Amino acid sequence: MFEFQLDATAGAARAGRWTLPHGVVETPCFMPVGTQGTVRALSPRDLEAVGARIVLGNTYHLFLRPGEETVAKLGGLHRFMGWPHPILTDSGGFQVFSLEGLRRVSEDGVEFRSHIDGSPRFLSPERAVEVQGALGSDVVMAFDHVIPGGAEHAASRDALERTLRWLVRCKARFDALGRDAVSRQPSAVSGQPSAASRQPSAGNSLNPDPWPLTPVQTLVPIIQGGTYLDLRAESARRTLDSGAWDAVAIGGLSVGEPKPAMWEVLENLGPILPEGRPRYLMGVGFPEDVVAAIARGVDLADCVAPTRMGRNGAAFTDDGPVNIRNARHREDPAPLDPTCDCETCVTFSRGYLRHLFAAGELLGLRLLSLHNVRYLIRLSARARKAIVDGSFEGWSREWLARYQQAKERT
């Protein structure tokens, strides 16, 4: 379980396969974000149709509504949202970071006010792990301290140190919950394999125990350090020394820092990170950024950008973004993207899609969201193919040049 097999490399770019309890994820991979137990405007069948094999849920939002106890009573997050494939849950650290003015960070954790009703709430490293244990995701993210991209060295050092201290507490609670879950399984006493020790089924049967999946979850640490190369290197080394992790995440990027600074961080982290573990870059999801990140050794990325952009009438294509609200599409019979195989592109014209947005029809939001998610999944798959067949360097260079030129023309 949680084995990562590296199939091919091309410079720093990597193609691999990550085995998780609910399935195998081929990398590089873009992961759609299902913040509140749903990828906005898309059903699980939509996600399967566009090739998604892993989605994200968010601890902060599911903790507030409906509450992890409710999700657990209804069979865990997989059953709750009708998704039989792998799920990664974010710890809530980024969401808490975004509540500036509504939260207070201390060594114990973060006190904040709910954005829903203003009620006082508290998340600690232990609580974040407990919530994710109840949700039953395949991948549990450690609780980290996120700071703005332009933070000074001293503030970045402080966040790094707190993240490392919180990681120790996350791991202790995660290990304790795993032991408790196994001990509560009757079959563990009888000598038969316990339900908790087996790979969970992709079926839909409700599970009355809120903790059965804890032993087949994995806890993933997050590297911090701002845009300071010395801090990033130190954070990576100390994180790797603190446990036998199945994967490593890179957080605190794409939060306002210049793009060249993000690429420099990734380039410097590459030689430090273990080759045999997947690397997850958090919060990156625009096409040019996905390709650039893959070229620098990133295996997994996630972002709300494809669905958010889609709901606002913007579509990703190799020739730059398309604003479907533009009047020039009013009588355009062409597909949104003639190279795309999604339902939107093989069924509807640009003229029809513009009509949906002009009329305020919800179908338009779904169709552009569907296309954008498919585009990023297909883009990652194209990158994987190029890595495997040895053409990635030329492919990525040509793709980025074409995309940039197209953006400059629009």
C-alpha positions as CSV (number, residue, x, y, z in Angstrom):
1,M,0.0,0.0,0.0
2,F,1.1,3.6,-0.9
3,E,3.9,2.2,-3.1
4,F,5.2,4.7,-5.7
5,Q,6.7,3.2,-8.8
6,L,8.8,5.5,-11.0
7,D,8.3,4.5,-14.6
8,A,10.4,7.1,-16.5
9,T,12.2,10.4,-16.1
10,A,13.1,13.2,-18.5
11,G,15.5,15.6,-16.9
12,A,13.7,16.5,-13.6
13,A,10.3,15.5,-15.0
14,R,8.9,12.1,-13.7
15,A,6.2,9.6,-14.7
16,G,5.1,7.2,-12.0
17,R,2.2,5.3,-10.4
18,W,1.1,5.7,-6.8
19,T,-0.9,2.9,-5.3
20,L,-3.5,4.0,-2.8
21,P,-6.2,2.1,-0.9
22,H,-8.9,3.1,-3.4
23,G,-6.9,2.7,-6.6
24,V,-3.7,3.6,-8.6
25,V,-3.0,7.1,-9.6
26,E,-0.8,7.7,-12.6
27,T,1.5,10.7,-12.4
28,P,2.0,13.4,-13.3
29,C,-1.6,14.1,-12.3
30,F,-3.9,17.0,-11.8
31,M,-6.3,16.5,-8.8
32,P,-9.7,18.3,-9.0
33,V,-10.7,20.0,-5.8
34,G,-13.9,18.9,-4.1
35,T,-13.7,21.4,-1.2
36,Q,-17.1,20.5,0.5
37,G,-17.4,16.9,-0.7
38,T,-18.1,17.9,-4.3
39,V,-16.2,19.3,-7.2
40,R,-18.4,22.3,-7.8
41,A,-20.9,21.7,-10.6
42,L,-19.7,18.2,-11.4
43,S,-20.9,14.8,-10.4
44,P,-18.7,11.8,-9.6
45,R,-19.8,10.4,-13.0
46,D,-18.7,13.6,-14.7
47,L,-15.3,13.3,-13.0
48,E,-14.9,9.6,-14.0
49,A,-15.8,10.6,-17.6
50,V,-13.0,13.2,-17.7
51,G,-10.5,10.8,-16.4
52,A,-10.1,12.0,-12.8
53,R,-8.8,9.2,-10.5
54,I,-8.2,11.2,-7.3
55,V,-10.0,14.3,-5.8
56,L,-9.5,16.5,-2.8
57,G,-11.7,17.2,0.1
58,N,-11.1,19.9,2.7
59,T,-10.9,19.5,6.5
60,Y,-11.8,23.1,7.3
61,H,-15.0,23.1,5.3
62,L,-16.2,19.6,6.1
63,F,-15.3,20.1,9.8
64,L,-17.7,23.2,9.8
65,R,-20.4,21.6,7.6
66,P,-21.8,19.0,7.9
67,G,-19.2,17.9,10.5
68,E,-16.9,14.9,10.4
69,E,-19.3,12.9,12.7
70,T,-22.1,13.2,10.1
71,V,-19.8,12.1,7.3
72,A,-18.5,9.2,9.3
73,K,-22.1,8.0,10.2
74,L,-22.9,8.1,6.6
75,G,-20.1,5.8,5.7
76,G,-17.1,8.1,5.3
77,L,-16.3,10.6,2.7
78,H,-16.1,8.1,-0.2
79,R,-19.6,6.9,0.4
80,F,-20.9,10.3,1.4
81,M,-19.9,11.9,-1.9
82,G,-20.3,8.8,-4.1
83,W,-16.7,8.6,-5.1
84,P,-15.1,5.2,-5.1
85,H,-11.6,6.3,-6.1
86,P,-8.8,7.9,-4.0
87,I,-9.4,11.0,-1.9
88,L,-6.8,13.4,-0.5
89,T,-7.9,15.7,2.3
90,D,-6.2,19.1,2.9
91,S,-5.6,19.8,6.5
92,G,-7.3,23.2,6.5
93,G,-4.1,25.1,7.0
94,F,-4.5,27.2,3.9
95,Q,-8.2,28.0,4.6
96,V,-7.3,29.1,8.1
97,F,-4.5,31.2,6.6
98,S,-7.0,32.9,4.3
99,L,-9.2,34.0,7.3
100,E,-6.9,37.0,8.2
101,G,-8.7,39.0,10.8
102,L,-10.8,36.1,11.9
103,R,-8.1,33.9,13.3
104,R,-5.3,33.7,15.9
105,V,-2.4,31.4,15.6
106,S,-0.7,30.0,18.7
107,E,1.5,27.1,19.5
108,D,-1.6,25.0,20.4
109,G,-3.3,25.6,17.1
110,V,-5.6,28.1,15.4
111,E,-8.6,29.9,17.0
112,F,-10.9,31.2,14.3
113,R,-14.5,32.3,13.6
114,S,-16.6,30.2,11.2
115,H,-17.1,32.0,7.9
116,I,-20.6,30.5,8.0
117,D,-22.1,31.7,11.3
118,G,-19.3,33.5,13.1
119,S,-19.1,30.8,15.8
120,P,-15.7,30.4,17.6
121,R,-13.8,27.3,16.4
122,F,-10.4,25.7,17.1
123,L,-8.2,23.5,14.9
124,S,-5.0,21.9,16.3
125,P,-2.7,19.5,14.7
126,E,-4.4,16.7,16.6
127,R,-7.9,17.8,15.7
128,A,-7.0,18.2,12.0
129,V,-5.8,14.5,12.0
130,E,-8.9,13.4,13.9
131,V,-11.2,15.0,11.5
132,Q,-9.4,13.5,8.5
133,G,-9.5,10.1,10.2
134,A,-13.2,10.3,10.6
135,L,-13.6,11.4,6.9
136,G,-11.6,8.3,5.9
137,S,-9.6,9.8,3.1
138,D,-6.7,7.8,1.6
139,V,-4.2,10.7,2.1
140,V,-4.2,12.8,5.3
141,M,-2.3,16.1,5.1
142,A,-0.4,17.4,8.2
143,F,-1.6,20.7,9.7
144,D,0.8,23.4,8.6
145,H,1.3,27.1,9.2
146,V,0.9,29.0,5.9
147,I,2.1,32.6,5.5
148,P,1.9,35.1,2.6
149,G,4.3,34.7,-0.3
150,G,6.1,37.9,0.4
151,A,6.8,37.2,4.1
152,E,10.2,38.1,5.5
153,H,12.8,35.6,6.4
154,A,12.1,35.7,10.1
155,A,8.4,35.1,9.6
156,S,9.1,32.3,7.2
157,R,11.5,30.8,9.7
158,D,8.8,31.0,12.4
159,A,6.2,29.3,10.2
160,L,8.7,26.6,9.2
161,E,9.6,25.8,12.9
162,R,5.9,25.7,13.9
163,T,5.0,23.5,11.0
164,L,7.7,21.0,12.1
165,R,6.6,21.0,15.7
166,W,3.0,20.5,14.6
167,L,4.1,17.7,12.3
168,V,5.4,15.8,15.4
169,R,2.0,16.2,17.0
170,C,0.2,15.2,13.8
171,K,2.2,12.0,13.6
172,A,1.7,11.1,17.2
173,R,-2.0,11.5,17.0
174,F,-2.2,9.7,13.6
175,D,-0.3,6.7,15.0
176,A,-2.4,6.6,18.1
177,L,-5.7,6.6,16.1
178,G,-4.3,3.8,13.8
179,R,-3.6,1.6,16.8
180,D,-7.0,2.3,18.4
181,A,-8.8,1.5,15.2
182,V,-7.1,-1.9,14.9
183,S,-7.7,-2.8,18.5
184,R,-11.5,-2.1,18.1
185,Q,-11.8,-4.7,15.3
186,P,-13.2,-8.0,16.7
187,S,-11.5,-10.0,14.0
188,A,-8.1,-8.8,15.1
189,V,-8.5,-10.8,18.3
190,S,-9.7,-13.9,16.6
191,G,-6.5,-14.1,14.4
192,Q,-8.3,-13.3,11.2
193,P,-7.3,-10.2,9.1
194,S,-9.2,-7.3,10.5
195,A,-11.5,-5.1,8.4
196,A,-9.2,-2.2,9.3
197,S,-6.1,-3.9,7.9
198,R,-7.6,-4.8,4.5
199,Q,-7.7,-2.6,1.5
200,P,-11.1,-0.9,1.7
201,S,-13.7,-1.8,-0.9
202,A,-14.8,0.6,-3.6
203,G,-18.4,-0.5,-2.9
204,N,-21.2,1.6,-1.4
205,S,-22.0,-0.3,1.9
206,L,-22.4,2.0,4.8
207,N,-19.7,1.5,7.5
208,P,-20.9,2.1,11.1
209,D,-17.4,2.5,12.6
210,P,-16.1,6.1,12.1
211,W,-12.4,5.0,12.2
212,P,-12.1,1.9,10.1
213,L,-9.9,3.3,7.4
214,T,-7.3,4.9,9.7
215,P,-4.7,2.1,9.4
216,V,-4.9,2.3,5.6
217,Q,-4.5,6.0,5.5
218,T,-1.1,7.7,5.1
219,L,0.0,11.0,6.7
220,V,1.8,13.4,4.4
221,P,4.0,16.2,5.7
222,I,4.3,19.7,4.1
223,I,7.5,21.6,3.4
224,Q,7.4,25.3,4.2
225,G,10.0,28.1,4.1
226,G,8.6,30.8,1.9
227,T,10.7,31.7,-1.1
228,Y,14.0,31.4,0.9
229,L,16.1,28.6,-0.6
230,D,18.0,28.0,2.7
231,L,14.8,27.6,4.7
232,R,13.2,25.3,2.0
233,A,16.2,23.1,2.0
234,E,16.3,22.9,5.8
235,S,12.6,22.3,6.0
236,A,12.9,19.4,3.5
237,R,15.8,17.8,5.3
238,R,14.3,18.0,8.8
239,T,10.9,16.8,7.5
240,L,12.4,13.8,5.8
241,D,14.4,13.0,9.0
242,S,11.3,13.0,11.1
243,G,9.6,10.0,9.6
244,A,9.3,7.3,6.9
245,W,6.8,9.3,4.8
246,D,5.0,7.8,1.8
247,A,4.9,11.2,0.0
248,V,6.0,14.8,0.5
249,A,4.0,18.0,-0.2
250,I,5.3,21.4,-1.0
251,G,3.1,24.1,0.5
252,G,3.3,27.9,0.9
253,L,3.7,28.5,-2.8
254,S,1.3,30.1,-5.3
255,V,0.3,32.5,-2.4
256,G,1.4,35.7,-4.0
257,E,5.1,35.2,-4.7
258,P,6.5,35.9,-8.2
259,K,6.4,32.9,-10.5
260,P,10.2,32.8,-11.0
261,A,10.6,32.5,-7.2
262,M,8.3,29.5,-7.1
263,W,10.2,27.8,-10.0
264,E,13.6,28.4,-8.2
265,V,12.3,26.8,-5.0
266,L,11.2,23.7,-6.9
267,E,14.5,23.5,-8.8
268,N,16.4,23.6,-5.6
269,L,14.2,21.1,-3.7
270,G,14.4,18.5,-6.5
271,P,17.8,17.1,-5.6
272,I,16.9,17.0,-1.9
273,L,13.6,15.1,-2.2
274,P,13.6,11.3,-2.3
275,E,13.3,9.9,-5.8
276,G,11.0,7.1,-4.7
277,R,8.3,9.2,-3.2
278,P,5.6,11.3,-4.9
279,R,5.9,15.1,-4.8
280,Y,2.7,17.1,-4.4
281,L,2.7,20.9,-5.2
282,M,-0.2,22.4,-3.4
283,G,-2.5,25.0,-5.0
284,V,-1.2,25.1,-8.6
285,G,-3.7,24.7,-11.5
286,F,-3.3,27.0,-14.4
287,P,-2.1,25.2,-17.6
288,E,1.3,26.9,-18.0
289,D,2.0,26.5,-14.3
290,V,1.1,22.8,-14.4
291,V,3.5,22.1,-17.3
292,A,6.3,24.2,-15.7
293,A,5.9,22.4,-12.4
294,I,6.0,19.0,-14.0
295,A,9.2,20.0,-15.8
296,R,10.7,20.7,-12.3
297,G,9.8,17.3,-10.9
298,V,6.3,17.7,-9.5
299,D,4.1,14.6,-9.6
300,L,0.7,15.9,-8.3
301,A,-0.9,19.3,-8.3
302,D,-4.3,20.7,-7.3
303,C,-6.3,23.9,-7.6
304,V,-9.8,25.3,-7.7
305,A,-8.9,27.3,-10.9
306,P,-10.5,25.0,-13.6
307,T,-13.9,25.1,-12.0
308,R,-13.7,28.7,-10.8
309,M,-12.6,29.9,-14.2
310,G,-15.3,27.7,-15.9
311,R,-18.1,29.2,-13.8
312,N,-16.9,32.6,-14.9
313,G,-17.0,31.7,-18.6
314,A,-13.2,31.1,-19.2
315,A,-12.0,27.9,-20.9
316,F,-8.5,26.5,-21.1
317,T,-7.1,25.6,-24.5
318,D,-3.6,25.1,-26.0
319,D,-4.1,28.5,-27.7
320,G,-4.7,30.3,-24.5
321,P,-7.8,31.0,-22.5
322,V,-11.2,31.5,-24.3
323,N,-13.7,34.0,-22.9
324,I,-16.9,32.4,-24.0
325,R,-18.9,35.5,-23.0
326,N,-17.2,37.5,-25.8
327,A,-19.7,38.7,-28.4
328,R,-17.6,37.2,-31.2
329,H,-18.7,33.7,-30.2
330,R,-22.4,34.6,-30.7
331,E,-22.8,32.7,-34.0
332,D,-19.7,30.6,-33.9
333,P,-20.5,27.0,-34.9
334,A,-17.0,25.7,-33.9
335,P,-16.4,23.5,-30.8
336,L,-14.9,25.1,-27.7
337,D,-11.6,23.1,-28.3
338,P,-11.5,21.0,-31.5
339,T,-8.7,18.9,-29.9
340,C,-10.6,18.0,-26.8
341,D,-12.7,14.8,-26.3
342,C,-14.9,16.0,-23.4
343,E,-18.7,16.1,-23.6
344,T,-18.7,19.9,-23.9
345,C,-16.4,20.0,-26.9
346,V,-17.8,17.0,-28.9
347,T,-21.4,18.1,-28.4
348,F,-21.8,21.8,-28.3
349,S,-20.8,24.9,-30.3
350,R,-19.2,28.0,-29.0
351,G,-22.4,29.9,-30.0
352,Y,-24.5,27.6,-27.8
353,L,-22.1,27.9,-24.8
354,R,-22.2,31.7,-25.1
355,H,-26.0,31.6,-25.2
356,L,-26.0,29.6,-21.9
357,F,-23.9,32.2,-20.1
358,A,-25.9,35.1,-21.6
359,A,-29.1,33.5,-20.5
360,G,-27.8,32.6,-17.0
361,E,-28.3,28.9,-17.5
362,L,-26.6,26.6,-15.0
363,L,-25.7,24.1,-17.7
364,G,-23.1,26.6,-19.0
365,L,-21.2,26.6,-15.7
366,R,-21.2,22.8,-15.7
367,L,-20.0,22.4,-19.3
368,L,-17.1,24.8,-19.0
369,S,-16.1,23.4,-15.6
370,L,-16.2,19.9,-17.1
371,H,-14.0,21.0,-20.0
372,N,-11.4,22.8,-17.9
373,V,-11.0,19.8,-15.6
374,R,-10.7,17.5,-18.5
375,Y,-8.2,19.8,-20.1
376,L,-5.8,19.7,-17.1
377,I,-6.1,16.0,-16.7
378,R,-5.4,15.5,-20.4
379,L,-2.6,18.0,-20.3
380,S,-1.0,16.0,-17.5
381,A,-1.5,12.8,-19.4
382,R,0.1,14.3,-22.5
383,A,3.1,15.3,-20.3
384,R,3.3,11.8,-18.9
385,K,3.3,10.3,-22.4
386,A,6.1,12.6,-23.5
387,I,8.2,11.7,-20.4
388,V,7.8,8.0,-21.1
389,D,8.6,8.2,-24.8
390,G,11.5,10.6,-24.3
391,S,10.1,13.7,-26.0
392,F,9.2,15.8,-23.0
393,E,11.9,18.4,-23.3
394,G,10.9,19.4,-26.8
395,W,7.2,18.9,-26.2
396,S,7.1,21.1,-23.1
397,R,9.3,23.8,-24.6
398,E,7.1,24.0,-27.7
399,W,3.8,23.8,-25.7
400,L,4.9,26.7,-23.3
401,A,6.0,28.9,-26.2
402,R,2.7,28.4,-28.1
403,Y,0.6,29.0,-25.0
404,Q,2.5,32.1,-24.0
405,Q,2.3,33.6,-27.5
406,A,-1.4,32.9,-27.6
407,K,-2.0,34.6,-24.2
408,E,-0.1,37.7,-25.3
409,R,-2.4,37.9,-28.4
410,T,-5.6,37.8,-26.3
